[in-house]
Amino acid sequence: MTFEMWLLCAIIALALVLFVTEKVGIDVTAILIAFILMVTGLVTVQDGLSGFSNQAALAILSLLILNTGLEKTGVLLLVTKRLVAFTGKQPWSVLLVLLPFVAILSAFTNNTAVIALFLPMLVILGNAKGISPSKLLMPMAFISILGGLCTIIGTSTNLLVNSIARQYHVEPFGFFEFADIGLAMAGAGFLYLLLIGHRILPARRKPMDLISKEGEGKYLTQLIVLSGSPYLGSVADVRSALKPFGAELLGLRTALSKPKEMNDGAMVETGDRVLLRGSASGIAQLKAGNKYAMTARLSMERNLLHKQETHVVEAVVAPGSELIGRKLRDLDLLAMYEAVPLALRRSEPPGEEALADTELRLGDVLLIETNGNLAADPEVGEDLILLDTMPAVRSLRKRWTAVLIFAGVIVAAATGLVPIVISGLGGVMLMAVTKCIHLNDAYKRVEWKVYFLIAGLIPLGIAIQNTGLDVKIATGFISVTTGLSFAWVIGILFAFTVLITNVMANNATALLMAPIAVSVAQQLGIDPKALLLTVMFGASSSFFTPVGYHTLTLIYTPGRYKFKDYFIVGLPLTLIVGTVACYMIWLRYAPV
């Protein structure tokens, strides 16, 4: 191992630590890695910045904007609402109709956007038909990922692996080159989810109205104790005062946010901050009389809001939301949407800091007090997915234009008339000219983290090639698998890629593993496409944790899922689709 190889290994280890701990955003981590690579001389400045003009990165960016055009014109929503009308009253009947549609849609559009569209619909549909949304959301998320494996544009991972193929002078994949394998995986996944998967999923969320007496899921909220409040006195008195609302006292802080004792005799004083846990219905009742808010500023905002009739809704923090990373106390929802946040629910409790200082994440659920205008505001969907409101189809005047432009992009790329990056950028230009989208709106909706993640990590693949680390790791991999058949090589590489995906983002995993896969193939004298496909499918087939893919994170809290739900339902699915993928890759590329 040379010094440069050890240095690059240290940089990769740093990237892994930052990805796992999430001390900074994944996009910031990627840019930091590119910066370090340039400063240390492992890549040139030109190579270090090449990710921003990389074909895969630009193609992904243009496709995200095109997806926005389909959303903005109401095309996806219109088709989906009509399909929902054909569903029955059992989970299997809903999945039978919707799963194939989601798979097909995800083969050509961004699957995170697809799930963001279906999330409120499935919650409402479940409530109307008496089906727990947890029976529907996870199967829908799983099949959207599998559908994306059918075409070169189905996921950003596919485009990135294709980019690595070009970098190593391997003939790029065609638009439908691996569609047969992707369809087989999606078909096997569909049968499993329809016949078995939804049956072993627990009914984590009862189908009921949000503000029903029974409630459904626990929120955390903070209450400032005001002068004359019923929550003054001993901790025991406060517990008694909260009992009618079904609220549980969890913590107590001074006005300066210093923790206070929680024994029954401890005193709650004016200005203290009380941390509570309760149901949506209980918190909605607690708000009566405007004696409750998370911060003094929010209390004033609620006074302004109460000049109108208000109600309480649940809303999920959407992908690419401007709210991600912002503290609850700093949210200006009143100015943005005439709304005020009341409480927070997420998959695990927030940290030790005061609740108002908690930074929002993708998939967090907010309990919001608002007037009647929130659901009608077309800008809300950029930041929040309302769980109890079916969004209205916007003006449909431009929908056929958007459909024809998108279809033209796909046909041009699929027939090889022009590269996907050219057809994608051309489609964006046409949608802007025909006013199907306003680019300022599209820029807000695009998940820029994905673009910067990819642009920042592409130099890492170049550094792996420059230092020869890919050849070194490939040699080690081959020595470990010496004597094993080609089928075992595929299986081991697939399994390793799946495991790494649970540590790093799936795109980062593909960028790390694809160069190694090419080097292994070259040393073994087999077609590099065989192992590139193995990495491509492995990076998108980790279903047994909620961290392997954005869509799985997005449904975690709204579905009331627990970590074990993903393991119980997702591990068999990973094994099934992994077996199908490895067998078909072996069948196609096995040496004669």
CORHUSUL-V275793 format. One record per backbone hydrogen bond with DSSP energy under -0.5 kcal/mol. NH is the residue of the N-H (numbers start at 0). CO is the residue of the C=O. Records with the same first field share a line. If there is no record, write none. Layout:
NH: CO, CO
//
This chain:
5: 1
6: 2
7: 3
8: 4
9: 5
10: 6
11: 7
12: 8
13: 9
14: 10
15: 11
16: 12
17: 13
18: 14
19: 15
20: 16
21: 17
28: 24
29: 25
30: 26
31: 27
32: 28
33: 29
34: 30
35: 31
36: 32
37: 33
38: 34
39: 35
40: 37
41: 36
42: 36
47: 43
48: 44
49: 46
51: 48
52: 49
53: 50
57: 53
58: 54
59: 55
60: 56
61: 57
62: 58
63: 59
64: 60
65: 61
66: 62
67: 63
68: 64
69: 65
70: 66
71: 67
72: 68
73: 70
74: 69
75: 69
77: 73
78: 74
79: 75
80: 76
81: 77
82: 78
83: 79
84: 80
85: 82
86: 83
93: 89
94: 90
95: 91
96: 92
97: 93
98: 94
100: 96
101: 97
102: 98
103: 99
104: 100
105: 101
106: 102, 103
107: 103, 104
108: 104
113: 109
114: 110
115: 111
116: 112
117: 113
118: 114
119: 115
120: 116
121: 117
122: 118
123: 119
124: 120
125: 121
126: 122
127: 123
128: 124
129: 125
130: 125
134: 131
135: 132
136: 132
137: 133
139: 135
140: 136
141: 137
142: 138
143: 139
144: 140
145: 141
146: 142
147: 143
148: 145
149: 146
150: 147
151: 174
153: 150
158: 154
159: 155
160: 156
161: 157
162: 158
163: 159
164: 160
165: 161
166: 162
167: 163
168: 165
169: 164
176: 173
178: 175
181: 177
182: 178
183: 179
184: 180
185: 181
186: 182
187: 183
188: 184
189: 185
190: 186
191: 187
192: 188
193: 189
194: 190
195: 191
196: 191
197: 192
198: 195
199: 195
200: 196
203: 201
207: 205
211: 208
214: 211
215: 216
218: 277
219: 343
220: 275
222: 273
223: 292
224: 222, 271
225: 223
228: 225
231: 228
232: 267
234: 265
235: 263
237: 233
238: 234
239: 235
240: 236
241: 237
242: 238
243: 239
244: 241
245: 242
246: 241
247: 276
249: 247, 274
250: 274
252: 272
253: 257
256: 253
259: 251
265: 262
267: 232
268: 266
270: 224
271: 268
272: 252
273: 222, 271
274: 250
275: 220, 273
276: 247
277: 218
282: 278
283: 279
284: 280
285: 281
286: 282
287: 284
289: 286
290: 287
298: 294
299: 295
300: 296
301: 297
302: 298
303: 299
304: 300
305: 301
306: 303
307: 304
310: 369
312: 367
314: 365
315: 384
316: 363
317: 382
320: 317
323: 320
324: 359
325: 322
327: 357
328: 355
329: 326
330: 326, 327
335: 331
336: 332
337: 332, 333
338: 332
339: 368
341: 366
342: 366
343: 219
344: 364
356: 353
357: 354
359: 325
362: 316
363: 360
364: 344
365: 314, 363
366: 342
367: 312, 365
368: 339
369: 310
370: 337
373: 370
376: 372, 373
377: 375
379: 376
381: 378
382: 379
383: 379
384: 315
385: 383
386: 313
387: 313
388: 385
390: 388
398: 395
401: 397
402: 398
403: 399
404: 400
405: 401
406: 402
407: 403
408: 404
409: 405
410: 406
411: 407
412: 408
413: 409
414: 410
415: 412
416: 411
417: 411
421: 418
422: 418
423: 419
424: 420
425: 421
426: 422
427: 423
428: 424
429: 425
430: 426
431: 427
432: 428
433: 429
434: 431
435: 430
436: 430
438: 436
440: 437
441: 437
442: 438
443: 439
444: 440
445: 441
447: 445
449: 446
450: 446
451: 447
452: 448
453: 449
454: 450
455: 451
456: 452
457: 453
459: 456
460: 456, 457
461: 457
462: 458
463: 459
464: 460
465: 461
466: 462
467: 463
468: 463
469: 463
471: 467
472: 468
473: 469
474: 470
475: 471
476: 472
477: 473
478: 474
479: 475
480: 476
481: 478
483: 480
488: 484
489: 485
490: 486
491: 487
492: 488
493: 489
494: 490
495: 491
496: 492
497: 493
498: 494
499: 495
500: 496
501: 497, 498
502: 499
503: 499
508: 504
509: 505
510: 506
511: 507
512: 508
513: 509
514: 510
515: 511
516: 512
517: 513
518: 514
519: 515
520: 516
521: 517
522: 518
523: 519
524: 520
525: 520
529: 526
530: 526
531: 527
532: 528
533: 529
534: 530
535: 531
536: 532
537: 533
538: 534
539: 536
540: 537
542: 540
547: 544
551: 548
552: 548
553: 549
554: 550
555: 551, 552
556: 552
558: 554
559: 556
560: 555
564: 561
565: 561, 562
566: 562
567: 563
568: 564
569: 565
570: 565, 566
572: 568
573: 569
574: 570
575: 571
576: 572
577: 573
578: 574
579: 575
580: 576
581: 577
582: 578
583: 579
584: 580
585: 581
586: 582
587: 583
588: 584
589: 585
//
